[in-house]
Amino acid sequence: SPALLLAALVRAGLPLGLPGVLASLAAGLGIFMNDSAKVRGALCLCVVALASRAKAKASKVRSLLASGVVAIMAWMVTTGREVGPMPRLCDFLCDRAKDYYAQAEMRGALDDIRPNKTFFAFHPHGCLSAGWTVNGTFNSDFTRRAGRVNWLIDPGLRHKNPLFRMVSEAYRREDRAIEGGDKRSMTRLMERGESCALIPGGFQDAVAFQYGKECAVVRKRKGFVKYCLQYGYRLHPVYTFGESSTYYTFTGLRSLRMKISESNIPMVCFFGWALCPILPFTGSKILTYVGSGIDLPHIPEPTAAEVDHWHGVYLEALQRLFKEKKAEAGCPDAELELL
């Protein structure tokens, strides 16, 4: 991830102070702006050389480890080889990932789920999408109920980010896949009648995140409703309580950050678990509720008015789900803000 790469580059150059950090960052920029494996290799060696200049043994070990992380990420970007499915690893994550939190469960209208031609719209995104990840993507019980589900993420993350690409390739199996949420991929999957899951708010949802506040960016997000109408899908609202307790975030300059995030740039600065701030708070309770399905009509060419109508129906269903389940989730006084 960009945050991991940045942290590794800073740590590698730290033995030489500010000049070393700047040199390391420059090398890192060169590594990921250049397609040549030889040039990338040479720049990685430069980062290792900077790390090796540390005088204290402990500092040298940390800096060299950081340079190793940079080299591994450079290798992942350079190689075009697919990792291939890793069912044992994914099964382990499905069984154990939820144990990271104080509580993690999928609840709601689970018996109302039908396999095939079903669309799950998850809210909110949060910082790192805990509900989507633990209660959805890596939840074997949900997969057994829903059948094959394609988990749609930002196409840049899916295909260009080395870490996400490796996870996506390792995750693939007959009953599940992580795919890019672009128009081409969505139409290909929905033409085949395969079920899909998406976080409509995307990066803007993450920007709107605020600790202890329930918020979802969805009022102007109508594309997923249009696709469901075009292919005659059943649409489920899905809401995660506890997502807002996973991190503290910088909340200033929201309008500016929201504007920048329209270009798929996640303008988010967050702080979680004290021992490793990039990880969420372990005491969070992640309770994800699936709302009853909305049977949308099959309209191959829906008008703007038809999309607006069914989008309004969806918003009402999402708000109803929130109101009905907030007390059960331990948030009786919570109010949902839809942006």
C-alpha positions in Angstrom: 0.0 0.0 0.0 1.2 3.6 -0.5 1.3 4.1 3.3 3.5 1.1 3.8 5.8 2.1 1.0 6.2 5.6 2.3 6.9 4.4 5.8 9.5 1.9 4.6 11.3 4.5 2.5 11.4 7.0 5.3 12.7 4.4 7.8 15.4 3.2 5.3 16.8 6.7 4.8 16.5 7.8 8.4 20.2 6.9 9.4 21.4 9.9 7.3 18.8 12.3 8.6 16.8 14.6 6.4 19.1 14.2 3.4 18.9 10.4 3.7 15.1 10.5 3.9 14.9 12.7 0.8 17.3 10.5 -1.1 15.3 7.4 -0.2 12.1 9.0 -1.2 13.6 10.1 -4.5 14.8 6.5 -5.1 11.4 5.2 -4.3 9.8 7.6 -6.8 12.2 6.4 -9.4 11.5 2.7 -8.6 7.7 3.1 -9.2 7.9 5.5 -12.1 10.3 3.4 -14.1 9.3 0.1 -15.9 12.9 -1.2 -16.3 13.7 -4.1 -13.9 17.4 -3.3 -14.1 16.8 0.4 -13.1 14.5 -0.7 -10.3 17.0 -3.1 -9.0 19.8 -0.5 -9.0 17.6 2.0 -7.1 16.6 -0.7 -4.6 20.3 -1.3 -3.9 20.7 2.5 -3.3 17.9 2.3 -0.7 19.7 -0.7 0.9 23.0 1.3 0.9 21.3 4.2 2.7 19.9 1.8 5.3 23.2 0.2 5.9 24.8 3.5 7.0 23.1 3.3 10.4 25.6 3.2 13.2 23.5 1.6 16.0 22.9 -2.1 15.4 19.2 -2.0 16.3 18.7 1.0 14.0 20.6 -0.7 11.2 18.4 -3.8 11.5 15.2 -1.8 11.3 16.4 0.3 8.4 17.6 -2.8 6.4 14.2 -4.5 7.1 12.5 -1.4 5.7 14.7 -1.4 2.6 13.8 -5.1 2.2 10.1 -4.1 2.2 10.8 -1.6 -0.5 12.6 -4.2 -2.6 9.8 -6.8 -2.2 7.2 -4.2 -3.2 9.3 -3.3 -6.3 9.5 -6.9 -7.2 5.7 -7.3 -6.9 5.2 -4.4 -9.2 7.8 -5.6 -11.7 6.7 -9.2 -12.0 3.7 -9.9 -14.1 3.2 -13.4 -12.7 0.0 -14.3 -11.0 0.2 -15.5 -7.5 -2.5 -18.1 -8.0 -5.2 -19.2 -5.5 -4.2 -19.9 -1.9 -7.2 -21.6 -0.5 -5.6 -22.6 2.8 -4.5 -19.1 3.6 -7.9 -17.6 2.7 -9.7 -20.3 4.7 -7.5 -19.4 7.7 -8.4 -15.7 7.3 -12.1 -16.5 7.0 -11.9 -18.5 10.2 -9.6 -16.1 12.2 -9.8 -12.6 10.8 -12.9 -11.8 12.9 -11.0 -12.6 16.1 -9.0 -9.4 15.7 -12.0 -7.4 17.0 -13.9 -7.7 20.2 -16.9 -8.9 18.2 -17.5 -9.3 14.5 -20.8 -10.7 13.1 -23.0 -10.7 10.0 -26.7 -10.4 11.0 -30.0 -9.3 9.5 -32.1 -10.8 6.7 -29.7 -13.6 6.0 -32.5 -16.0 5.1 -33.7 -13.6 2.5 -30.5 -13.9 0.5 -30.8 -15.6 -2.9 -27.9 -17.0 -4.9 -27.3 -15.4 -8.3 -28.5 -12.0 -9.7 -28.1 -10.4 -6.3 -26.3 -7.1 -5.5 -25.1 -6.2 -2.0 -24.4 -2.5 -1.4 -22.2 -2.1 1.7 -22.1 1.0 3.9 -20.0 2.8 5.2 -16.6 2.4 3.7 -14.8 3.6 6.8 -11.0 3.8 6.6 -10.1 0.2 5.8 -13.6 -1.3 5.4 -13.7 -3.6 8.4 -17.3 -4.7 7.9 -16.8 -5.4 4.2 -13.6 -7.3 4.8 -14.2 -9.3 8.0 -18.0 -9.9 7.8 -18.3 -10.0 4.0 -15.3 -10.9 1.9 -13.6 -13.2 4.4 -16.8 -14.7 5.9 -17.3 -18.4 4.9 -20.9 -18.4 6.4 -21.9 -15.5 4.2 -20.4 -17.2 1.1 -22.4 -20.4 1.8 -25.6 -18.4 2.0 -25.0 -16.1 -1.0 -23.2 -18.5 -3.3 -20.6 -17.0 -5.6 -20.0 -13.3 -4.9 -17.7 -11.0 -6.8 -16.3 -8.4 -4.4 -15.8 -5.2 -6.4 -13.1 -2.8 -5.4 -11.4 0.2 -7.0 -9.9 -1.0 -10.3 -6.6 0.8 -9.6 -6.2 -1.1 -6.3 -7.3 -4.4 -7.9 -4.9 -4.3 -10.9 -2.1 -1.8 -10.1 -1.5 -2.0 -6.3 0.8 -5.0 -5.8 -0.6 -5.9 -2.3 -4.2 -5.8 -3.4 -3.4 -7.6 -6.6 -1.7 -10.5 -4.7 -4.5 -10.8 -2.2 -7.1 -10.8 -5.0 -5.3 -13.5 -7.0 -4.8 -15.6 -3.8 -8.5 -15.2 -2.9 -10.0 -16.4 -6.1 -12.0 -19.6 -6.0 -15.1 -21.1 -7.7 -17.4 -19.5 -5.1 -15.7 -16.1 -4.7 -13.5 -13.5 -6.4 -12.3 -9.9 -5.9 -12.7 -7.9 -9.1 -12.3 -4.3 -10.3 -15.5 -2.2 -9.9 -15.2 -0.6 -13.3 -18.0 -0.5 -15.9 -16.5 -3.2 -18.1 -16.1 -5.7 -15.2 -19.5 -5.0 -13.8 -21.3 -5.4 -17.1 -19.4 -8.6 -17.8 -20.3 -10.1 -14.5 -23.9 -9.0 -14.4 -24.6 -10.2 -18.0 -23.7 -13.6 -16.6 -26.1 -13.2 -13.7 -23.3 -13.4 -11.1 -23.8 -11.8 -7.7 -21.8 -8.7 -6.8 -20.9 -6.7 -3.7 -19.8 -3.0 -3.8 -19.2 -0.1 -1.5 -21.0 2.7 -3.4 -19.4 5.5 -1.4 -15.9 4.5 -2.3 -13.1 6.9 -1.3 -15.5 9.7 -0.6 -17.1 7.6 2.0 -13.6 7.2 3.6 -13.1 11.0 3.5 -16.4 11.6 5.2 -15.4 9.2 8.0 -15.4 10.6 11.5 -14.9 8.7 14.8 -18.3 7.9 16.4 -20.3 9.4 13.6 -22.6 7.3 11.3 -22.2 8.6 7.7 -22.5 7.3 4.2 -21.9 8.9 0.8 -24.7 7.6 -1.4 -27.2 10.3 -2.3 -25.5 11.0 -5.7 -24.3 7.4 -6.2 -26.9 6.0 -8.6 -24.8 3.9 -11.0 -25.2 0.6 -9.0 -29.0 1.1 -9.0 -28.9 1.7 -12.8 -26.9 -1.5 -13.4 -29.3 -3.5 -11.2 -32.3 -2.2 -13.2 -30.5 -3.0 -16.5 -29.9 -6.6 -15.5 -32.9 -7.2 -13.3 -31.0 -7.8 -10.0 -32.2 -8.1 -6.4 -30.6 -5.3 -4.3 -29.7 -5.6 -0.6 -28.7 -2.6 1.6 -26.0 -3.6 4.0 -24.9 -1.5 7.0 -22.0 -2.0 9.4 -22.3 -0.6 13.0 -19.0 -0.2 14.7 -17.1 0.9 11.5 -17.0 4.4 12.9 -15.1 3.2 16.0 -12.2 1.6 14.2 -10.0 4.8 13.8 -9.5 8.4 14.7 -9.2 10.6 11.6 -8.2 14.1 10.6 -11.6 15.8 9.9 -10.5 19.3 8.7 -10.6 20.6 5.1 -13.4 18.1 4.3 -14.8 20.0 1.3 -11.3 20.2 -0.3 -10.6 16.5 0.5 -14.0 15.5 -0.9 -13.2 17.4 -4.1 -9.8 15.8 -4.5 -11.2 12.3 -3.8 -13.5 12.6 -6.8 -10.3 11.7 -8.8 -10.1 8.4 -6.8 -7.4 9.8 -4.5 -8.1 8.7 -0.9 -7.5 11.9 1.1 -7.6 10.2 4.5 -5.3 10.5 7.5 -6.1 8.0 10.2 -4.8 6.6 13.5 -5.8 3.3 15.1 -4.2 0.9 17.5 -1.4 2.6 19.5 1.1 -0.2 18.9 0.6 -0.1 15.1 -1.5 2.9 14.1 -2.2 1.6 10.6 -4.3 -1.2 12.2 -7.8 -0.5 13.6 -8.7 -0.5 17.3 -8.9 -4.1 18.6 -11.8 -3.2 20.9 -14.2 -2.3 18.1 -17.5 -4.3 17.7 -18.1 -4.8 14.0 -21.8 -5.7 13.4 -22.9 -5.9 9.8 -26.6 -6.1 9.0 -28.1 -7.2 5.7 -31.4 -5.6 4.8 -34.3 -7.3 3.0 -33.9 -7.6 -0.7 -35.4 -5.1 -3.1 -36.7 -6.8 -6.2 -36.0 -4.3 -9.0 -37.7 -4.6 -12.4 -35.7 -5.6 -15.4 -35.4 -2.4 -17.5 -32.7 -2.7 -20.2 -32.7 1.0 -20.9 -33.9 2.8 -17.7 -34.6 6.5 -17.9 -33.1 9.0 -15.4 -36.5 9.3 -13.7 -36.7 5.5 -13.3 -33.2 5.4 -11.8 -34.1 8.3 -9.5 -37.2 6.5 -8.3 -35.5 3.2 -7.5 -32.6 5.0 -6.0 -35.0 6.7 -3.7 -36.6 3.3 -2.8 -33.1 2.1 -1.9 -32.3 5.1 0.3 -35.5 4.5 2.2 -34.6 0.8 2.7 -31.1 1.7 3.9 -32.5 4.3 6.4 -35.1 1.8 7.6 -32.5 -0.9 8.1 -30.4 1.5 10.2 -33.3 2.6 12.4 -34.5 -0.9 13.0 -31.1 -2.4 13.9 -29.3 0.5 15.7 -30.6 -0.4 19.2 -29.7 -4.1 18.7 -26.2 -3.0 17.6 -25.8 -1.1 20.8 -26.2 2.4 19.2 -29.8 3.4 20.2 -29.1 7.1 19.9 -27.2 7.0 16.6 -28.3 9.0 13.6 -27.4 8.2 10.0 -26.2 11.1 7.8 -26.5 10.5 4.1 -24.4 12.7 1.9 
